[in-house]
Amino acid sequence: NEVPVPAPPPAPPPPPAAKQAAKGVSPRGNPGSWATTEDYPSRALREEKQGTTGFRLEVGADGRVTSCTVTQSSGSPELDDATCKLVSRRARFSPAEDDQGNKIPSTYANRIQWRIPQ
């Protein structure tokens, strides 16, 4: 005497996909100019700190940076803090666009290599 087992309910439909950018965000100008040797934090220079800081920027639909997150520490809080301060102030972007050409918020990731000037 087998007892019938009800079939599992059908899987729910997948959630609607987040809006994908048809055109990604792109920096205006040279990202290499966002932080230069003149910007080297004096304390990090005195302590001979060097390293690479990875960062992710939230970029608004107007192409301006709305937030900065350090994604990879250089090992120096001064260098990491300087990275976000400088790129938040200096970076400008051509905003991302959806498939209808509407400007949309997006993200941009990069790194800054901090090397003591010789």
N, C-alpha and C positions, 0 to 999 in steps of 0.2 A: 504494500500500500504506500505508494509515493505521494507525498503531499506536494501539490504544485507550489512552486516558489514564484512570487510575483517578479516580473522583469524589473530591473532597476529603472528609475525614471530617466528620461533622456537628459543628456548633459545640457546645462544652460548655454545659451549662445555666448560667444566670446564678447567681452566688453568692447565698446567702440574704440578703435585705435586713437591714440592721441594724434593731434594734428601733426603731420609730418611736414617739415619744411621742404617745399619744392626747390627753394633756393636757400642755401645755408648762409649763415652770418659770415661776413668777411671783414677783416680789419681794413680801416682806411689808413693809408700811410704804412710806415715800416714798424712792425712790432719791436724791432731791435732798438728803436729810439725811445721806448717807454721807460727803460731804465738804463742809465749809462754809468761809466766809471765815476763821473762827478756826483752821482747819487749814492755812492757807497756809504752806508751808515758809518759814522765816525767810530762808534764803539766797536763795531765788527772789524773795522780797519785796524784799530789799536790792538784788538785781540787776535788779529790775523785769521779771522773766520772767512772761509770760502765755502761754496757749495752750490747746489742747484735747487731752486724752489719751483715745484710744480704748482700750477694754480688753475682754477676753473672760474670763469666769469659768467654771471647771469647778465644777459644783454636784453634791454627793453626793446619794444617795437620802434622806439625812436633812435636806436643805435647807441644809446648810452649805457654804461655799466651800472647795474643796479646792486650787484653784490659780488664779492670775491671770496673764494675759499681756497686755502692752501691744501693741495692734494698730495704733495710730497714735500716734507720739510728738508731744508738745507742742513739742518742740525743747529742753526742759529736763529733764535727768535727775532733778532734784529733784522736779519736778511729776509726772513719770511714776512715780517710786518711791513718792511719797506716795499717788498714786492707788491703786496695788495694795495698799499697806499698809492704807490706810483702808477700801477696799471689802472686802478680805479679812477685816478685823476686824468691820466693822459690818453688812455685807449678810447678810440672812437671806431664805430663799425657801420658798415652798410647792413641794415637789419635783414634778418631772414624773412622769406616770404612764403606764404602757403600757395597751393596750386591755383588760387584765384588772384594772386598778386597782392594780397593783403599783407602788410608788415606784421610780423609776429615775434614775440619774445623767443629767445634762444639761449644757447650756452656756447662758450668758446673756451678751449683749454690750451695751455702752452706751458713753457718753462722759462725761467731766467737763470742763466749761469752767472753766479757771482764769483769773479776772479779778481784778486788784489792786483791793481795796476802795477806794472813793473817800472 
